[in-house]
Amino acid sequence: MKIAVIMGSDSDFPIVEKGLKILHDFGVETEVRVISAHRTPFKAIEFANNAEDMGFELIIGAAGKAAHLPGILAGVSVLPVIGLPIKSSTMDGLDSLLSIVQMPKGIPVATVAINGAENAALLAIQILSVKYEELRDKLKQYRVEMAEEVEKKDKAVQERL
């Protein structure tokens, strides 16, 4: 199982890194690249065109501002693409979100929240878990652990009161 994580800029990395940690914790192989839809469009097209042959099963595209990267990748590749809108100095990331989520009919891009790298990673894992049962088992355990954390926090608040 191998996922490509493509960022439009290296400034996106601090956000993307949060999702990479989850992917690595689940044992998913990743390749991380900086490829701009606007500054290196032919490289983006070439990557998307060859992604399946390179063994990728899914692509996460992270981009801010105009955020066309996930759409370009989805327009060229038939692999599932998850768009990760990055908050920029402009419009608090709403521009990024709308650029990614408003795809035309026929070229879907699954889109997570602004700066939602963790959910992009978890959605990628959920998609891959259809094929890889071990990921499904790890997801179930992850959710148990999340619930246990909430219970601990609830107990700590109750004790303070």
Sequence and secondary structure as in RCSB ss.txt:
>XXXX:A:sequence
MKIAVIMGSDSDFPIVEKGLKILHDFGVETEVRVISAHRTPFKAIEFANNAEDMGFELIIGAAGKAAHLPGILAG
VSVLPVIGLPIKSSTMDGLDSLLSIVQMPKGIPVATVAINGAENAALLAIQILSVKYEELRDKLKQYRVEMAEEV
EKKDKAVQERL
>XXXX:A:secstr
 EEEEEESSGGGHHHHHHHHHHHHHTT EEEEEE  TTTSHHHHHHHHHHTTTTT SEEEEEEETT  HHHHHHH
H  S EEEEEE  SSGGGHHHHHHHH   TT   EE  TT HHHHHHHHHHHHTTT HHHHHHHHHHHHHHHHHH
HHHHHHHHHH 
